Each structure stands twice: as C-alpha cells, then as structure tokens.
Amino acid sequence: MTMQTSTSAPMPEEFAQLIARRFAALADPMRIRLLDALRDRGEASVGELAEALGAGQANVSKHLGVLQQQGVVARRKDGTRAIYSIADPGVLRLCEEVCGGIRQQLRELEALLEQGTAV
C-alpha cells in the first residue's frame, strides 16, 4: 500500500497514531451503519438515526461522539437537537473501496463454489 503524505519517510509515529485512531473509529458495525444512514440522508438528528437503525438514542449518541472526535462527522445545534452530517467525504470513498473489495471477494468465492458443484 502506497501512501502519499507531505511528510518524509518513514512516517512519523504521531501521524501513524492519528491514522490508526481514524481507522479504529470506523471499526465498529454501528458506526459503519451510521455513516451509511448519513450518506443517504445528508444530515440527521440522533433520534432520527436511532429510529432508522432500530437502536437506542444513547448508543447512537455515543457512536456519533466517537466519529465526531475523529473528524468523521460534524455536529450542529438546531434548537435542542444535535444534527449530524458527514464531515470527511473521504471516509465515504474509503467505505466504497472496501465494499468493492468485499464484492469482488464474494464473486470469487461464489465462482469457486460453482466450480465445486459442477464436478
């Protein structure tokens, strides 16, 4: 994997830590689902997201807090409600890349299974 950064090689430890924290923030199924819901809606409140995902508001709020802390989502106040949106569209591109890789892997596994049943 080639990463282009404005830093010289080797990558500084602090920069690697920032990247690792961003990936760690994405490494939870609920957070992936929240990003997917925000991608579709543009922006939504905690209550709207909780209802859409069938999850508790406290749980959704906790996960949104992690994503906000890492700069993945943005939060704005609308009266008493907090409204969230995607702050870093690069995260959505990353998710699309990962989804594409998983789809390809599934196609390859499916082809192998078909070969095994055709014998």
C-alpha contacts under 8 A as a table, 3 or more apart, distances in Angstrom:
res1	aa1	res2	aa2	distance
5	T	8	S	7.62
7	T	11	M	6.73
7	T	12	P	7.78
8	S	11	M	6.57
9	A	12	P	7.81
11	M	15	F	6.76
11	M	16	A	6.68
12	P	15	F	5.40
12	P	16	A	6.41
13	E	16	A	5.07
13	E	17	Q	6.17
14	E	17	Q	5.03
14	E	18	L	6.39
15	F	18	L	5.11
15	F	19	I	6.38
16	A	19	I	5.15
16	A	20	A	6.12
17	Q	20	A	5.01
17	Q	21	R	6.16
18	L	21	R	5.19
18	L	22	R	6.34
19	I	22	R	5.14
19	I	23	F	6.33
20	A	23	F	5.13
20	A	24	A	6.02
21	R	24	A	4.92
21	R	25	A	6.15
21	R	70	Q	7.31
22	R	25	A	5.17
22	R	26	L	6.61
22	R	70	Q	5.89
23	F	26	L	5.13
23	F	27	A	6.24
24	A	27	A	4.98
24	A	28	D	7.88
25	A	28	D	7.09
25	A	31	R	7.69
25	A	66	V	6.33
25	A	67	L	6.05
25	A	70	Q	7.00
26	L	31	R	6.23
26	L	32	I	6.46
26	L	67	L	7.63
27	A	31	R	7.54
27	A	32	I	7.72
28	D	31	R	5.35
28	D	32	I	6.42
29	P	32	I	5.10
29	P	33	R	6.21
30	M	33	R	5.01
30	M	34	L	6.12
30	M	60	V	7.94
30	M	63	H	7.37
31	R	34	L	4.93
31	R	35	L	6.20
31	R	63	H	6.10
31	R	64	L	7.37
31	R	67	L	7.51
32	I	35	L	5.15
32	I	36	D	6.21
33	R	36	D	4.97
33	R	37	A	6.16
33	R	53	L	7.63
34	L	37	A	5.07
34	L	38	L	6.13
34	L	49	L	7.12
34	L	53	L	7.88
34	L	60	V	7.99
34	L	64	L	7.82
35	L	38	L	5.04
35	L	39	R	5.98
35	L	86	I	7.30
35	L	92	L	7.73
36	D	39	R	5.02
36	D	40	D	6.39
37	A	40	D	5.22
37	A	41	R	6.14
37	A	49	L	7.17
37	A	52	A	7.81
38	L	41	R	5.00
38	L	42	G	5.26
38	L	43	E	5.65
38	L	44	A	6.77
38	L	84	Y	7.73
38	L	85	S	6.07
38	L	86	I	6.59
39	R	42	G	5.56
39	R	43	E	7.97
39	R	86	I	7.13
39	R	92	L	7.71
41	R	44	A	6.73
42	G	85	S	6.00
42	G	86	I	7.35
43	E	83	I	6.42
43	E	84	Y	5.34
43	E	85	S	4.43
43	E	86	I	7.53
44	A	48	E	6.00
44	A	49	L	6.38
44	A	83	I	5.31
44	A	84	Y	5.46
44	A	85	S	6.81
45	S	48	E	5.17
45	S	49	L	6.22
45	S	81	R	6.59
45	S	82	A	5.69
45	S	83	I	4.43
45	S	84	Y	6.06
46	V	49	L	5.18
46	V	50	A	6.00
46	V	57	Q	6.23
46	V	60	V	6.48
46	V	61	S	6.15
46	V	81	R	7.92
46	V	82	A	6.81
46	V	83	I	7.06
46	V	84	Y	7.61
47	G	50	A	5.04
47	G	51	E	6.12
47	G	57	Q	6.02
48	E	51	E	5.21
48	E	52	A	6.11
49	L	52	A	5.03
49	L	53	L	6.09
49	L	60	V	7.28
50	A	53	L	5.30
50	A	54	G	5.71
50	A	55	A	4.82
50	A	56	G	5.72
50	A	57	Q	5.40
50	A	60	V	6.04
51	E	54	G	5.10
51	E	55	A	6.54
51	E	56	G	7.96
52	A	55	A	7.92
55	A	59	N	6.90
55	A	60	V	6.78
56	G	59	N	5.32
56	G	60	V	6.30
57	Q	60	V	5.09
57	Q	61	S	5.93
58	A	61	S	5.07
58	A	62	K	6.13
59	N	62	K	5.18
59	N	63	H	6.40
60	V	63	H	5.26
60	V	64	L	6.10
61	S	64	L	5.09
61	S	65	G	6.10
62	K	65	G	5.12
62	K	66	V	6.60
63	H	66	V	5.17
63	H	67	L	6.39
64	L	67	L	5.02
64	L	68	Q	5.98
64	L	73	V	7.36
65	G	68	Q	5.02
65	G	69	Q	6.02
66	V	69	Q	5.15
66	V	70	Q	6.49
67	L	70	Q	5.31
67	L	71	G	6.38
67	L	72	V	5.16
67	L	73	V	5.69
68	Q	71	G	5.00
68	Q	72	V	5.61
68	Q	73	V	4.77
68	Q	74	A	5.90
68	Q	75	R	7.32
69	Q	72	V	7.64
70	Q	73	V	7.93
71	G	74	A	7.03
71	G	87	A	6.49
71	G	88	D	6.91
72	V	86	I	6.26
72	V	87	A	5.29
72	V	88	D	5.21
72	V	91	V	7.04
73	V	84	Y	6.49
73	V	85	S	5.50
73	V	86	I	4.44
73	V	87	A	4.46
73	V	88	D	6.77
74	A	84	Y	5.57
74	A	85	S	5.35
74	A	86	I	6.08
74	A	87	A	5.04
75	R	82	A	6.32
75	R	83	I	5.55
75	R	84	Y	4.60
75	R	85	S	6.66
76	R	82	A	5.71
76	R	83	I	5.26
76	R	84	Y	6.58
77	K	80	T	6.83
77	K	81	R	5.82
77	K	82	A	4.68
77	K	83	I	6.08
78	D	81	R	5.15
78	D	82	A	6.12
78	D	83	I	6.72
86	I	89	P	6.45
88	D	91	V	5.82
88	D	92	L	7.71
89	P	92	L	5.28
89	P	93	R	6.69
90	G	93	R	5.01
90	G	94	L	6.18
91	V	94	L	4.97
91	V	95	C	6.22
92	L	95	C	5.00
92	L	96	E	6.21
93	R	96	E	5.02
93	R	97	E	6.25
94	L	97	E	5.09
94	L	98	V	6.29
95	C	98	V	5.09
95	C	99	C	6.06
96	E	99	C	5.01
96	E	100	G	6.06
97	E	100	G	5.10
97	E	101	G	6.30
98	V	101	G	5.10
98	V	102	I	6.26
99	C	102	I	5.07
99	C	103	R	6.13
100	G	103	R	5.09
100	G	104	Q	6.23
101	G	104	Q	5.14
101	G	105	Q	6.20
102	I	105	Q	5.01
102	I	106	L	6.14
103	R	106	L	5.10
103	R	107	R	6.23
104	Q	107	R	5.09
104	Q	108	E	6.26
105	Q	108	E	5.12
105	Q	109	L	6.22
106	L	109	L	5.04
106	L	110	E	5.99
107	R	110	E	5.03
107	R	111	A	6.15
108	E	111	A	5.11
108	E	112	L	6.31
109	L	112	L	5.06
109	L	113	L	6.22
110	E	113	L	5.06
110	E	114	E	6.18
111	A	114	E	5.07
111	A	115	Q	6.22
112	L	115	Q	5.09
112	L	116	G	6.27
113	L	116	G	5.04
113	L	117	T	6.38
114	E	117	T	5.26
114	E	118	A	6.13
115	Q	118	A	5.13
115	Q	119	V	6.68
116	G	119	V	5.76
